[in-house]
Amino acid sequence: MFSLGGLALGVGIVVDNAIVMLENIVTHVQTGQNQGNRPIIRQAEASSRELESALFASTTTNLVAVLPFLLIGGFISLLFNELVLTVSFAVAASLVVALTVVPALASRLLTVQGSSGIKSILLIRQFDQRLQGLTAAVQQTYWAGYCQGEWG
């Protein structure tokens, strides 16, 4: 039961590594396409090299914060050892995936030109329109409150 809780706890960190890497690659590819100076594979490689140390540092920090709980003895160690080990292995595996698999797949998938056609589905179009309307309403409300000095 605790290992499942540990996995749920580590999911945020696990997904965060991949999202940060993918966002950096997409940003590099989008700015590089405007310049037209390097192929997508090289841009993905350069952007992943740019983030290696930052992702390694953040993941190591998370592991260092959790691993001392393995030194606790007694009944508490019986409860929390599997939780700590589950979180630690999941986070370490996410670092490996973020540094190897995500750049490799992103460099290949970003070269594909075309659309999935998902916007042709009526339910998706309606959801997108309502979400854009809601976003515009929230932005207007926030901007009106900000201009009146209520926020910020």
Contacts in CASP RR format, 6 or more apart in sequence:
PFRMAT RR
TARGET T0000
AUTHOR 0000-0000-0000
METHOD contacts of the structure
MODEL  1
MFSLGGLALGVGIVVDNAIVMLENIVTHVQTGQNQGNRPIIRQAEASSRE
LESALFASTTTNLVAVLPFLLIGGFISLLFNELVLTVSFAVAASLVVALT
VVPALASRLLTVQGSSGIKSILLIRQFDQRLQGLTAAVQQTYWAGYCQGE
WG
2 79 0 8 1.000
2 80 0 8 1.000
2 82 0 8 1.000
2 83 0 8 1.000
2 86 0 8 1.000
3 82 0 8 1.000
3 83 0 8 1.000
3 85 0 8 1.000
3 86 0 8 1.000
5 83 0 8 1.000
5 86 0 8 1.000
6 83 0 8 1.000
6 86 0 8 1.000
6 87 0 8 1.000
6 90 0 8 1.000
7 86 0 8 1.000
7 87 0 8 1.000
7 90 0 8 1.000
9 83 0 8 1.000
9 87 0 8 1.000
10 87 0 8 1.000
10 90 0 8 1.000
10 91 0 8 1.000
11 90 0 8 1.000
13 59 0 8 1.000
13 62 0 8 1.000
13 90 0 8 1.000
13 91 0 8 1.000
13 94 0 8 1.000
14 90 0 8 1.000
14 91 0 8 1.000
14 93 0 8 1.000
14 94 0 8 1.000
15 94 0 8 1.000
17 55 0 8 1.000
17 58 0 8 1.000
17 59 0 8 1.000
17 94 0 8 1.000
17 95 0 8 1.000
17 97 0 8 1.000
17 98 0 8 1.000
18 94 0 8 1.000
18 97 0 8 1.000
18 98 0 8 1.000
18 102 0 8 1.000
20 51 0 8 1.000
20 54 0 8 1.000
20 55 0 8 1.000
20 98 0 8 1.000
21 48 0 8 1.000
21 51 0 8 1.000
21 55 0 8 1.000
21 98 0 8 1.000
21 99 0 8 1.000
21 102 0 8 1.000
21 103 0 8 1.000
21 106 0 8 1.000
22 102 0 8 1.000
22 106 0 8 1.000
24 47 0 8 1.000
24 48 0 8 1.000
24 50 0 8 1.000
24 51 0 8 1.000
25 43 0 8 1.000
25 44 0 8 1.000
25 47 0 8 1.000
25 48 0 8 1.000
25 102 0 8 1.000
25 103 0 8 1.000
25 106 0 8 1.000
25 107 0 8 1.000
25 110 0 8 1.000
26 106 0 8 1.000
26 110 0 8 1.000
27 47 0 8 1.000
28 43 0 8 1.000
28 44 0 8 1.000
28 46 0 8 1.000
28 47 0 8 1.000
28 50 0 8 1.000
29 40 0 8 1.000
29 43 0 8 1.000
29 44 0 8 1.000
29 47 0 8 1.000
29 110 0 8 1.000
32 38 0 8 1.000
32 43 0 8 1.000
33 40 0 8 1.000
38 46 0 8 1.000
40 107 0 8 1.000
40 110 0 8 1.000
40 111 0 8 1.000
41 107 0 8 1.000
41 108 0 8 1.000
41 111 0 8 1.000
43 107 0 8 1.000
44 103 0 8 1.000
44 106 0 8 1.000
44 107 0 8 1.000
44 110 0 8 1.000
45 103 0 8 1.000
45 107 0 8 1.000
47 103 0 8 1.000
48 99 0 8 1.000
48 102 0 8 1.000
48 103 0 8 1.000
52 99 0 8 1.000
55 95 0 8 1.000
55 98 0 8 1.000
55 99 0 8 1.000
56 95 0 8 1.000
56 99 0 8 1.000
59 91 0 8 1.000
59 92 0 8 1.000
59 94 0 8 1.000
59 95 0 8 1.000
62 91 0 8 1.000
63 88 0 8 1.000
63 91 0 8 1.000
63 92 0 8 1.000
66 84 0 8 1.000
66 87 0 8 1.000
66 88 0 8 1.000
66 91 0 8 1.000
67 84 0 8 1.000
67 88 0 8 1.000
69 80 0 8 1.000
69 81 0 8 1.000
69 84 0 8 1.000
70 77 0 8 1.000
70 81 0 8 1.000
70 84 0 8 1.000
70 85 0 8 1.000
72 80 0 8 1.000
118 124 0 8 1.000
119 125 0 8 1.000
119 128 0 8 1.000
142 151 0 8 1.000
145 151 0 8 1.000
146 152 0 8 1.000
END
